Amino acid sequence: MMGTQGMVGVIGGGAWGTALAQVAAAAGPSLLWAREPEVVASINERHENSLFLAGVALDPAVRATADLEALAGCEALLVVTPAQHMRAVLASMPRLSSPLILCAKGMEDSTRKLMHDVAREEQPDAPIAVLSGPTFAHEVAARKPAAVTLAVDDAAIGERLRARLARPWFRPYLSDDVIGAEIGGAVKNVLAIACGVVDGCGLGLNARAALISRGFAEMTRFGLARGARAETLAGLSGLGDLVLTCSSTDSRNFSLGKGLGEGRSAADLLADRRTVAEGAFTAPVLHRAAAEAGIDMPIVAAVCALLAGQASVGDVVERLLARPLRSEGV
């Protein structure tokens, strides 16, 4: 498992990748790869990611590089690239044997596969783990308390990874339900867009609470059908992350939905964004996967219709409110 002594690599120089590099640096060096030369320069020269995480002082043990192959010898790699780019990034690296900790939340558009399947195809010798949970990057980077799920099939590898990443303020809880951890993170992003729409429309807190609850039912239906465990979906990487992302404009997905609810177009909102709202890319993939499996996900379908410009906010709200009444567990 050990490569470059004690070093953790981070693939992706956005806010979340930078925050995770900060976590790893508390117990040893971390090396962050970024596409943007200005990010590499800012971290190495000023100990700050001024482009994506301005105002947060980084540990001097965080270093940055523009050379992806420089990460190949690290003892573990946190993969924080957007979901739709993960395959290409992993394919461009040498054959790896160190653990890959996947931190992107989504499904691949062209294959409808989860990220752990993509990673196993491109790096078959590397053990795969998934890190997911209710976290905002700026809080983690500022060392405010957070807890996450660290899901990995091999318990021994999981214990070693947890020991390397755990801090008093950053608590990973181990699981062997990799599928469940991934599905919670992917589905909650789409539901956060819907909750943002509710907020943007001024429909109130009662409506948002109802949407979170019914959205969790959709997450559970889809997750169980794909082999996830119910307790994982009700844990940090599922319900926990859902509650956080559906409740704050610090969430990129919630902010996107809020803009839609206020009447702005999806094209304008997505064009304005420096960072990625993964739910916008996951929604159509998730909708197709659910339809193919015969899984009812009306909130996900509504978000897809809004993003594609196929329905107005008023039409979508009316359609959801007009659905037949049924037992709560259905």
C-alpha positions in Angstrom: 0.0 0.0 0.0 2.8 2.4 0.8 4.4 4.4 -2.0 6.0 7.8 -1.5 6.5 7.8 2.2 3.5 9.2 4.0 2.2 11.4 1.1 -1.4 11.6 0.1 -2.2 12.8 -3.4 -5.3 14.8 -4.4 -6.5 14.8 -8.0 -8.5 18.0 -8.5 -7.7 21.5 -7.4 -11.2 22.9 -6.7 -12.5 23.8 -3.3 -13.2 20.2 -2.2 -9.9 18.9 -3.4 -8.1 21.7 -1.6 -10.0 21.1 1.6 -9.2 17.4 1.5 -5.5 18.2 0.9 -5.7 20.4 4.0 -7.1 17.4 6.0 -4.4 15.1 4.8 -1.6 17.6 5.4 -2.4 17.6 9.2 -0.6 14.2 9.5 1.9 14.4 6.7 2.6 15.9 3.3 -0.1 16.2 0.6 0.4 16.8 -3.1 -2.5 18.4 -5.0 -2.8 18.2 -8.8 -4.6 21.1 -10.5 -5.2 21.9 -14.2 -5.0 25.6 -13.6 -1.5 27.1 -13.4 -2.7 29.9 -11.3 -4.0 27.4 -8.6 -0.6 25.7 -8.5 1.2 29.0 -8.2 -1.1 30.3 -5.6 -0.8 27.2 -3.3 2.9 26.9 -3.7 3.7 30.6 -3.3 1.1 31.9 -1.0 -0.4 28.8 0.7 -3.9 29.7 -0.5 -6.1 28.5 -3.4 -7.2 32.1 -4.3 -9.3 30.9 -7.3 -11.5 28.3 -5.6 -11.0 28.7 -1.8 -10.0 32.3 -1.3 -9.3 33.4 2.3 -8.4 30.0 3.7 -4.8 29.7 4.9 -3.4 26.3 3.8 -1.0 24.2 5.7 2.5 24.5 4.3 2.5 20.7 4.0 0.1 21.1 1.1 2.0 21.4 -2.2 0.6 21.6 -5.7 1.7 20.3 -9.1 0.6 20.5 -12.7 2.2 17.1 -13.4 -0.4 14.3 -12.9 2.2 11.6 -13.0 3.9 13.1 -10.0 1.1 11.6 -7.9 1.7 8.1 -9.0 3.9 7.2 -6.0 1.6 8.5 -3.3 0.4 6.1 -0.6 -3.2 6.9 -1.5 -5.0 9.2 -4.0 -8.1 11.2 -3.3 -9.9 11.5 -6.7 -11.9 14.8 -6.7 -12.4 15.4 -10.4 -15.9 16.0 -11.6 -17.7 12.7 -12.3 -17.9 13.2 -16.1 -14.1 13.6 -16.3 -13.0 10.9 -13.9 -12.5 8.1 -16.5 -10.3 10.3 -18.7 -8.1 11.4 -15.8 -7.6 7.9 -14.4 -6.9 6.5 -17.9 -4.2 9.1 -18.4 -2.3 7.9 -15.4 0.2 5.1 -15.1 -1.0 1.7 -13.8 -1.7 2.3 -10.0 -1.7 -0.1 -7.1 -2.3 2.5 -4.3 -5.8 3.0 -3.0 -8.1 5.4 -4.9 -10.5 7.3 -2.7 -13.3 8.5 -4.9 -14.8 11.8 -3.8 -16.9 12.8 -6.9 -20.6 12.4 -6.7 -22.4 11.3 -9.8 -22.9 8.8 -12.6 -21.1 8.6 -15.9 -23.3 9.9 -18.7 -22.3 7.6 -21.5 -22.5 4.3 -19.4 -24.8 5.2 -16.5 -22.1 3.6 -14.2 -21.2 4.7 -10.7 -17.7 6.1 -10.1 -16.3 2.9 -8.5 -17.1 0.9 -11.6 -15.4 3.5 -13.8 -12.3 3.5 -11.6 -12.1 -0.3 -11.5 -12.2 -0.4 -15.3 -9.4 2.2 -15.7 -7.3 1.2 -12.8 -8.0 -2.5 -12.1 -5.0 -3.0 -9.7 -5.9 -0.2 -7.3 -8.2 -0.8 -4.3 -11.2 1.5 -4.5 -12.8 3.4 -1.6 -15.5 6.1 -1.6 -15.6 9.1 0.7 -18.9 10.9 0.9 -20.9 12.8 3.5 -22.3 16.1 4.6 -19.4 18.5 4.0 -19.0 22.0 2.7 -15.4 22.6 1.6 -14.8 25.9 3.3 -15.8 24.5 6.7 -13.6 21.4 6.3 -10.7 23.5 5.2 -11.2 25.8 8.3 -11.2 22.6 10.5 -14.8 22.9 11.6 -16.2 19.5 12.7 -17.5 17.1 10.1 -18.2 13.4 9.7 -18.2 11.3 6.6 -18.6 7.8 5.3 -15.5 6.0 4.1 -16.7 2.9 2.2 -14.3 0.2 1.1 -14.6 -3.5 0.5 -11.4 -4.4 2.3 -11.6 -3.6 6.0 -7.9 -3.6 6.6 -7.4 -1.0 3.9 -10.3 1.0 5.3 -8.7 1.1 8.7 -5.3 2.3 7.3 -7.0 5.0 5.2 -9.1 6.1 8.1 -6.0 6.3 10.4 -4.3 8.5 7.8 -7.3 10.9 7.2 -9.0 11.0 10.6 -8.7 14.2 12.7 -10.5 15.3 15.9 -12.5 17.6 13.6 -12.8 15.2 10.6 -14.3 11.8 11.5 -14.6 9.1 8.8 -17.0 6.2 9.7 -16.2 3.0 7.9 -18.6 1.0 5.8 -18.3 -1.8 3.2 -21.3 -0.6 1.3 -19.5 1.2 -1.6 -22.7 1.2 -3.8 -24.8 2.8 -1.1 -22.2 5.5 -0.3 -22.1 6.4 -4.0 -25.8 6.4 -4.7 -26.5 8.6 -1.7 -24.0 11.2 -3.0 -25.3 11.1 -6.5 -29.0 11.3 -5.9 -28.9 14.0 -3.2 -27.3 16.5 -5.6 -30.4 16.2 -7.9 -32.8 16.5 -4.9 -30.9 19.6 -3.7 -31.7 21.3 -7.0 -35.4 20.6 -6.4 -35.2 22.0 -2.9 -33.5 25.1 -4.3 -36.5 25.5 -6.7 -38.9 25.4 -3.7 -36.9 28.1 -2.0 -36.6 30.3 -5.1 -40.4 30.0 -5.6 -41.1 31.0 -2.0 -43.1 27.8 -1.3 -42.0 27.7 2.3 -40.2 25.5 4.8 -43.1 23.0 5.0 -42.8 22.3 1.3 -39.0 21.9 1.5 -39.3 19.4 4.4 -41.9 17.4 2.5 -39.6 17.4 -0.6 -36.6 16.2 1.4 -38.7 13.4 2.9 -40.2 12.3 -0.4 -36.8 12.7 -2.1 -35.3 10.4 0.4 -37.9 7.8 -0.5 -36.8 8.1 -4.1 -33.1 7.7 -3.1 -34.0 4.6 -1.1 -36.0 3.0 -3.9 -33.2 3.5 -6.4 -30.5 2.5 -3.9 -32.1 -0.7 -2.8 -32.7 -1.7 -6.4 -29.0 -1.2 -7.2 -27.9 -3.3 -4.2 -27.3 -0.6 -1.5 -28.2 -1.1 2.1 -31.0 0.9 3.7 -28.8 1.8 6.7 -26.2 3.3 4.4 -28.8 5.5 2.7 -30.1 6.6 6.1 -26.5 7.5 7.2 -24.0 10.3 6.6 -23.5 9.7 2.8 -27.3 9.5 2.2 -29.7 11.3 4.5 -27.0 13.3 6.2 -25.7 14.7 3.0 -29.2 15.3 1.7 -30.2 17.4 4.6 -27.1 19.6 4.3 -27.3 20.2 0.6 -31.0 20.8 0.6 -30.8 23.5 3.2 -28.1 26.1 2.3 -27.1 28.3 -0.6 -23.5 27.2 0.2 -24.6 24.1 -1.9 -23.9 24.7 -5.6 -26.8 22.4 -6.5 -29.3 24.2 -4.1 -28.1 27.6 -5.5 -28.7 26.4 -9.1 -32.3 25.3 -8.1 -32.9 28.6 -6.3 -32.0 30.4 -9.5 -34.4 28.3 -11.5 -37.2 28.9 -9.0 -36.6 32.6 -9.3 -37.2 32.4 -13.1 -33.6 32.3 -14.5 -32.8 29.8 -17.3 -30.7 26.7 -16.6 -28.3 27.7 -19.5 -27.6 31.1 -18.0 -27.1 29.7 -14.5 -24.7 27.0 -15.6 -22.8 29.3 -17.8 -22.2 31.7 -14.9 -20.7 29.0 -12.6 -17.0 28.7 -12.0 -17.5 25.4 -10.2 -19.6 22.4 -11.1 -23.1 21.7 -9.9 -22.9 17.9 -10.3 -26.6 17.4 -10.0 -27.2 19.1 -13.3 -25.2 16.4 -15.1 -26.4 13.6 -12.9 -30.1 14.3 -13.2 -30.6 13.1 -16.8 -28.4 10.0 -16.3 -30.2 9.1 -13.1 -33.6 9.6 -14.8 -32.7 7.3 -17.6 -31.3 4.7 -15.3 -34.4 4.8 -13.1 -36.7 4.6 -16.1 -34.9 1.6 -17.5 -35.2 -0.2 -14.2 -38.9 0.8 -13.7 -38.2 2.9 -10.6 -40.5 5.8 -9.9 -38.5 9.0 -9.2 -40.9 11.9 -9.9 -38.8 14.6 -8.3 -35.8 13.6 -10.3 -37.9 13.6 -13.5 -39.2 17.1 -12.6 -35.6 18.4 -12.2 -34.7 16.9 -15.6 -37.7 18.7 -17.2 -36.7 22.0 -15.7 -33.0 21.7 -16.7 -33.9 20.7 -20.2 -36.4 23.6 -20.6 -39.2 21.2 -21.2 -41.4 22.5 -18.4 -41.8 25.7 -16.4 -41.4 25.8 -12.6 -45.2 26.3 -12.3 -45.9 23.3 -14.5 -43.5 21.1 -12.5 -44.9 22.1 -9.1 -48.5 21.6 -10.3 -47.6 18.1 -11.7 -46.0 17.0 -8.4 -48.9 18.3 -6.3 -51.4 16.5 -8.6 -49.8 13.1 -8.1 -52.1 10.5 -6.6 -52.1 10.2 -2.9 -50.6 7.0 -1.6 -49.3 5.3 1.5 -46.2 7.0 2.9 -43.9 3.9 2.5 -44.6 3.6 -1.2 
